[in-house]
Amino acid sequence: MKVKVYQKGQVVIPSVIRQRLHISPGDYVDIEESKGYLKIVPTGHTILSLGGSLKSKRKAADADKAVEKAWTVRAREVAHDGKSR
């Protein structure tokens, strides 16, 4: 498939190929050069693209409470020891 190389060396991977290989905006690809050819290989999804893909039984408020509790515990430790890590 023929695609254009733009001014900054950018190429657009046609949508039909992106869909077939599950390449989404923000994903990374490896570009390999060998014997005068370029090979573009999907490396998988970024951690950010996985956000929200797992279901949790806990709510965001529960996570906020857990973080607040951890900070409180750590603050007490620092106050008791008189030092920070």
N, C-alpha and C positions, 0 to 999 in steps of 0.2 A: 504494500500500500504506500503510495507516495504522499508525503506531508512536507510542508514548507518549513524551512529553518528561518526564524525571525532574527532581527537585528542583534539581540543579546544571546543568540544561540539557542533560543527556546523552540521547542516543537510541541505540537498539540497531538496527544494520543487520541485517535478517533474514538468517539463515544461508544461505538459498538464493541471495540476492543476493551475499553475501560470497564464496560458493563460485564463482559464475558470473564474478565480477569479480576473483577471486584476491586478495581482501583478507584479510590475516592479522593476528593480534594484533601490535601494534607498528608496523604500516604507518601511513602518513600519508595523509590525504585533504584535499583543498581544499574549503572550503565557500564558495560564492558566493551572493550575494543580488542578485536583480534583479527589479524590478517585483512585489514581494510574494511571490516564490518563492525557495526555497532549492535549490541544486544541490550535490550532494556528488560530487566527482570523485576517483577514486584517483590518487595521485601516483606510485605505484610502491612498490618494496620498500625498506626501510631497509638500510643496510650490514650491520647485525647479522643481519637475516633471511637474508642471503646466505651466512652462515658455513657452511662445510662443503659448499657446493654445487659447488665446483670440486674435481676430483681432482688430487692431486699425486703425483708419483713419489717425492718426498722424504718422509721420516718426521719426526715432531716432534723427535726427537733430533738430526737434521741441522740443523734450524732453531735449536735451542738451541746447538749447536756454532758455527754461523755468528754468532749474537748474541754469544756469549762471545768469539770471535775478534775481532769488531768492537770490543768493549769493551777488550780487551787492546791492540789496535792504538792506539785512542784514548788509553788510559792512557799508553802509551809516548810518544805525541806530546805530551801534556800535560807529562809528566816531562821530555822533551827541551826543549820550548819554555818551560816554567815558567809556563804560563798555560792557562786554560780558555776556551772560547767562551762 
